[in-house]
Amino acid sequence: MDLNSVTIALFLAAGVRMSVPVLLAALGELVSERAGVFTIGLEGLMLFGAVASAVGLAMTGSPVAALAIGMLGGTLAAVVLALGTVLARANQIVMGIGFNLLAMGVTSLIRQLVLGDTPPAGSLRSVTMMKLPWLSDLPVVGRALFSQSPVFYAAVLLAVALWLMFRFSRLGLLLRAAGENASALDAAGQPVLRLRFGAALFTGMLAGLGGAYLCIIASGGTFIDDMTAGRGYLAIAISIFARWLPLRTLLVAFALGLLEALQFQGQYLGIQIATPLLMATPFVVALVAWVVMGRVGAAPGDLGKPFLRGAGH
Amino acid sequence: MNVHQILAIAATTTLGLSSLANAADAPRVAALFTQTVTQGTWDSAGYAGFKAMADKDGFKPSYLENTSYEAAPAALRQLASDGVKLIVAHSSGYSAAIKEVAPSYPNTQFVLYSYEGSTANLPNYSAWSVDWDEYGFVLGALAAAASKSGHIAVISGEPIPSAERTIEFIKKGAAYVNPKVQVDSAYVGSFVDVARAKEIATGLIARGADFVIPSADTADAGVQQAADEEGVLTIGSYGDQSKAYPNSVMTSTVMNFRKSYADIGEDYAAGKLGNRIVTENLASNGWGLVMPFTHVDSNVQAKVTKVMDDLKAGNIKIEE
């Protein structure tokens, strides 16, 4: 195995890039879960964001506009999902699974109707790479952390902002209350459904951006049917494993990104682990996360429970 | 069975019911694809060949997309029960499903396109088997001929036996042209994950590979994007992709699906199908390369053409 500084920098950089889509979706998921809404439909929201961004790129030719349209696509899709899970009080698990299946079919149909077989020509450089002055010249970490997409920097800042919001702001307190004890919050005169609906839309926006990153930045503007390939479920596992804490979510997403990078970096670094085993590692970790968190029981008290005034919890 | 397959089978069943009144019409034919016929190159080009066959021979065609190997037996039974007379399965992975189902439907001819070692003496099973060893050998040879650094890489989908065998023959072909060539290989872990394929290819290019060979079906797009962005060479798969990646595609392999499917249709009409394997290779005009090459000197094309001519003439024994 040849472990030099270039190899390590490449490995870290790949880990960061692989982590960004799931980090964005996981940050969105933790907000809705903190507010009591279990967004199983995260995979579908990412798919809608991805296809919307591909359509946006085809229509505008601007990668920045494409990312924005991806966020919009995820948000609009989240409206549909939230109408069912928040306002109509449908079972969040069943609705989410159904939504994911629907998303696979609908996004494939949109691709066939709207998109061509090849991505539009034109540079995507404005969204794929932004070297931070001075920092990007640092050995190893310069290439790994400071020569990345601006979306990655935005995701890091967002994690910090969410941490501040949940810790210090009134909005953060209200969202947490909506997830911990919605009836008590309602009794205090606060709009539980509005808070949960807003949180669900925020989740859709971030999942949409995650899907857009996957399509525009990671895949060069090419939308492939079912291209999220389980990343939405992985993001849900990350938010749980991180115990709904934004900064921990950042670290867990990066750790899983490194594991995903290890799948292929390990192959040509000469790490003598069976390739199928390397490929399975992120999902094994996700499985462990689900099992461990099931035992810890640190979830928001009203997570997954539809709010019905007077029903109590 | 995913939602695509459920919808596709429902559509096929509906088609079948609607055509009951016309049972005496032209024979019904169907095709199975692992992915979609509107994306990528393998299934879309295969579908074009299938459609051309049906149009030319006056068959009534239908097809199933996104049909996994696990779902294939049920899909094949559904089609055969529904009166489809000729079913073409467009992937070697359908072999086991056909061998399982074909004995129960002697009035339906099953044909597999891609690779088959044995038709198990079934009178209603035939295969058009591409010589993937030869294909891999040529890919390796052309990549090694074009590489200036003597360092090439191949990115495959999943570590299945056919992929491992292709890599083996890519290495043989590369070594035939340049005995000192370094050939790196890696698996994406998926045939559709473009993002991961791109990431892997980018890493291999950073390690010095100046020619990357995609061998991961739909995920090939990621390898080609990486080559296009990093300024190294690559190859188009199964159809001319030079317009999609103009900065990096040196040439493309082109499967002659129209010829193969036309042969399948003609043999079906002539009653010649059943228990036979037809080998498609350079000599049979089953596949070839887009000429002229771009981004390289003419001597690279001359060198690769010589290898291909020698293979056709049997002057190179790639098994040795």
Boltz contact constraints between the chains, C-beta under 6 A:
constraints:
  - contact:
      token1: [A, 10]
      token2: [B, 203]
      max_distance: 6.0
  - contact:
      token1: [A, 10]
      token2: [B, 206]
      max_distance: 6.0
  - contact:
      token1: [A, 14]
      token2: [B, 199]
      max_distance: 6.0
  - contact:
      token1: [A, 101]
      token2: [B, 3]
      max_distance: 6.0
  - contact:
      token1: [A, 104]
      token2: [B, 3]
      max_distance: 6.0
  - contact:
      token1: [A, 105]
      token2: [B, 3]
      max_distance: 6.0
  - contact:
      token1: [A, 112]
      token2: [B, 38]
      max_distance: 6.0
  - contact:
      token1: [A, 118]
      token2: [B, 244]
      max_distance: 6.0
  - contact:
      token1: [A, 214]
      token2: [B, 195]
      max_distance: 6.0
  - contact:
      token1: [A, 218]
      token2: [B, 195]
      max_distance: 6.0
  - contact:
      token1: [A, 219]
      token2: [B, 194]
      max_distance: 6.0
  - contact:
      token1: [A, 219]
      token2: [B, 195]
      max_distance: 6.0
  - contact:
      token1: [A, 220]
      token2: [B, 225]
      max_distance: 6.0
  - contact:
      token1: [A, 222]
      token2: [B, 194]
      max_distance: 6.0
  - contact:
      token1: [A, 222]
      token2: [B, 221]
      max_distance: 6.0
  - contact:
      token1: [A, 224]
      token2: [B, 192]
      max_distance: 6.0
  - contact:
      token1: [A, 224]
      token2: [B, 194]
      max_distance: 6.0
  - contact:
      token1: [A, 224]
      token2: [B, 218]
      max_distance: 6.0
  - contact:
      token1: [A, 225]
      token2: [B, 36]
      max_distance: 6.0
  - contact:
      token1: [A, 229]
      token2: [B, 193]
      max_distance: 6.0
  - contact:
      token1: [A, 264]
      token2: [B, 186]
      max_distance: 6.0
  - contact:
      token1: [A, 264]
      token2: [B, 200]
      max_distance: 6.0
  - contact:
      token1: [A, 267]
      token2: [B, 186]
      max_distance: 6.0
  - contact:
      token1: [A, 268]
      token2: [B, 184]
      max_distance: 6.0
  - contact:
      token1: [A, 268]
      token2: [B, 186]
      max_distance: 6.0
  - contact:
      token1: [A, 275]
      token2: [B, 159]
      max_distance: 6.0
  - contact:
      token1: [A, 275]
      token2: [B, 187]
      max_distance: 6.0
  - contact:
      token1: [A, 279]
      token2: [B, 189]
      max_distance: 6.0
